[in-house]
Amino acid sequence: MTTSRAPGPPVRILATDLDGTLLDRSGAIHERDRLAIAELRRRGVLVTIVTGRMYSGTRDVARALGLDGPICCLDGSAIVAVREDRHLVSRSLSGEAGRALQAVLGRGPAVFVLGRDEILHDTRGLPFVPYLRGWTPRLTHVDDVAAAPHWTDAGELAGLIAVGGRADIDAVVAELASVGEHVAPVTFAVTRNEFAGNWAMIARAPGATKGSALGWIADHHGAAMADVVAVGDWVNDVPMFRAAGRSFAMAHAPDEVKAAASDQLRADATTGGGIAEAAERAGLL
């Protein structure tokens, strides 16, 4: 989408991740960052959210900050206008991919189906519900997640999450090789203390990343990527780090994430202040 604008100063954008970056361990906005975002907006800097959460788990944060959108949710699978509560971009897995995933994931690890803005799970998923609750408050317990219509209904399967032992997750990924380019799985170790030792896999439609979403948002506002600053802390932030003109990794970020960023912050998830620090060092404040 191309947006024309009258000649004038360049449009500057600051994009922030949520969990581990803007939000503390309890899900609250760090106060120093809240004040920094208010000042950025006063100065005409556009602030946006780029998160792995669903929109239903992001909307209240965006509104608390006075953001109208568009914002990125589900790691680029959804771009939403906050003011209108309207999805501008929605990427979903194809029916073919859904059927293949349904066949592979009807057994083994706990499975969570990502609908348009809710998560479905069955009894296997109950132990991991607290892990997923930050993504959205809309978690629905069904008798059998493998029987959900989302697997085959067009546009209904935004993605899925599988959680279990590493061997089980690796086996699922190996089986998904048959789906080919129709699905893009990513695996990672679960680091939250009470779930340590488990692994997770997220599968979404290919081509949707935080980087692609940030490019869409910049184009929507008529901004050059050189004028975009991104702040994050985890591996799903790497694509937006590579897309942004300048990128900042939180102090607690894994080494591979820090290596992808142009700058490393002193602030971490406990101290907060990462957005303020990044804005100051980037010359936005």
N, C-alpha and C positions, 0 to 999 in steps of 0.2 A: 504494500500500500504506500503510495507516494503522497505526501502532504506538501502543498505549496505554501509559502509564507513570504511576507514582505521582507525586503532587505533590512538588516539590523544586526544586533549582536548575536553571536552564535548561541544556539539553545544548549544549555548545559543540563545534564541528567546525572543524578546519583541513584544507583540501583542497589538495594540491600536485600540480602537473604534474611530470613527470620530466625529460626531456631539456631542457637549458638552464635548469633551475630547481633541482631537487633533485640532479641528477647533473652531474658535470663532463664535459669533452669525451671522456674515456675510458669514460664510463658508470659511474664510481664515485660513491658517495654522498659529498657534501661532509661532512667530519668535524664541523664546527660545527653543521651541520643535523642530523646523526645524533644528536648530544648534545641538541639542542633538542627533537627529536621524542621522545626518551626522557623528557625532563623534562615535556613536554606530557602524555604518556600517564600519567606518575606523578601529575600534577595532575588527571587525569580528563578531559582534553580528548581527544576522538575524532579521530584522524588518519586520513585516507584519501588514496588516490592517484586522480587523475583524469588519464588519459593517452591519447594516440593509439596507443600500442603495443598489440599483442595481449597476451592474458593470459600466453602462454608467454614473452613478453619482459618481463613485469612481475612474475611470481610471485616470483622470487628476490629482487628488491628489497623487495617487501612482507614477505617472510619474514625478511629480514635486519633489518628494522625492527621485527619482532614484530607486524605488523599482521594481523588476522584477516579484515578485510573487513567489509562489501562494499566493493569498489573498482570504479572505472570504467575500462574499456579500450575501444580502438577509438573514441575520441571519443564515447562514449555508446552505441555499438551493443552493448556487452556490459557487464554488471554481474556481478561474480563474488565469491562467498564464498571467501576464501583458505584458511581452515582446512579446508574440505571439498573444495576444488578443484571447486566446483560453480557453474555458470552460473545466476544468478538471473533475468537478463534477457538475451535474445539477439534482436537485430533483424537481419533479413536482407532482401535485395532479393527482390522477388516473381519468380516464374517468367517473367512477361511482361517485366519489366524486364531480367532476365537474358538472355532471348532477344534483346532489342533491343540490349543492350550487346555481346553476342557478335557480332552482325552488324556493328556499328560498329567494334569493336576487333579484328577479325580481321586487320587490316592497319594500317600506319602506325606509331605509337609503340610502345615496349616496354610490355607489359601484365603486371601482376601480379594474380593472382586471390587475394582474401582468403577463405580457407575459415574454418571455425569457429575453428581455432587454428593454421593454417599458411598459408604463401604459396606459390602455384604460379607458375612462370615457364618460358618456353622460351628458346631461344638469344638472341632479341632482348633479353631482360632481363639476360643475363649481365653486361654492363658496369655495371649499376646495382645488382647484388646487395649490394655493400658499403653502399650507401645505405639499403637496406631491412633490413639485418641487425640493426640496433638494435630493430626492431619485434618480431622473433621470431627465435630460432635455427633455427626450422623452415621453411627455404626449400627447396622441392623443384623440381628441374629436370625438366620433362616435354618430350616431343617437340613437342607443339603445345598451347599454353595455350588456344587457341580450341576445342579438342576436349574440354576438361575437363568432367566431368559437373556440376560446381558451377553452371554457367550456368542449368541448368533444374531441378536437383533442389531440392525445397522445403527451405528452411532452411539450405542449404549455402553460399550466396553472401553472406558478410558485407559484401562491398564489393570494390572493385578500385582499382588505381592504374595510371595511364598516365604514362610519362615520355618526353619527347622535346623537339623544338624547339617554340617558342611557336606557330608557325603550325599545326603538327600538332595540338597540344593544343587550340587554339582551334577547329580544324575538327571535332575530336571532340565538343567541347562543343556546337557548333552542331548537329551531327547528333543529339545526345542530346535536343534540344528535342522530338523526336517522342515520347520516352518520358514526357514531362510530369511529373506529380506522383509518379510511381513511383520516381524516383531524384533524389538531390540532389548534383550535382557541385560541387566547389570546386577552383579552380585557383590556383597560386602558383608563384613563381620558386624554383628550387632554389638555396639559398644556400651549401651545403657546397662548399668551394673546388674540390675535384677534379671536381665536377659542375656548376660555375657555367656559366651560359648555357643550361641546360636548364630546362624547365618541367614541372610535374607536375599531374595531376588526380586527385583522390580522389572516388570516387562511393560513396555509402552510401544506406541506406534513409532516407527523409525523416523528420524528427522526432527523430532521434537526435543529440544534441549533448552537450557536456560540461555545459551548463546543465541539460538535462533529466535527465541522470544524477545530477547533484549534488542536484537536487530530490528524486529518488527516494531517494537515500542519506539525506538529511536527514529525510525522512518515515519511513523505516525506523527511524531512531534516535529519532523523536519530537522532532526539533529544528526550531526556527523558522529560516527562511532568514536572519533578522536576526542570528542567532548563528553564522553560517557565515563563515569567513575563507578566501579562495581566493588562491593564489599561482601565477603562470604567466608566460609570456614570449612567446607567439606567438598568431597570429590564431585558432587553434582554442580558445584560452582565453577569448576574448571572451564567448561565451555564459555561461560559468560566472562571469565577472566581473559580468555583468549580473544573474545570479541571486543571488549571494552578498550578504550584508549588508555585507561590506567586502572589497575586493579589492586585491591588490598586484601590480604589474607589475615584472619584473626590469629593471635599468638598461639592458640591451642590447636590450630589446624594441622592436619598431617603433613609430613614433609613434602609429599607429592603435590599437595594443594599449594603450599607455600612456593614451591618451585614454579608453579604455573602463573603465579601472581607477579606483578611488577614490583610490589612493595609488601613488606610484612609489618603488621601492627604490633604495638606493645600491649594493646587492650586484648582481653580475653573474655570468655563467656561469663566469668565470675565478676570481673571488675566492670564490664560494660564500657561504653565510651568509644567503641570501635568506629561507629559512624561519625562521631564528632572528630576523632583523630584523623580519619581518612579525609574528611571534608577540609580540615585545616591544612593537612599536608598537600592536598591537591589544589589548594588555593581557592576553594569555594567559600571558605569562611575566613 
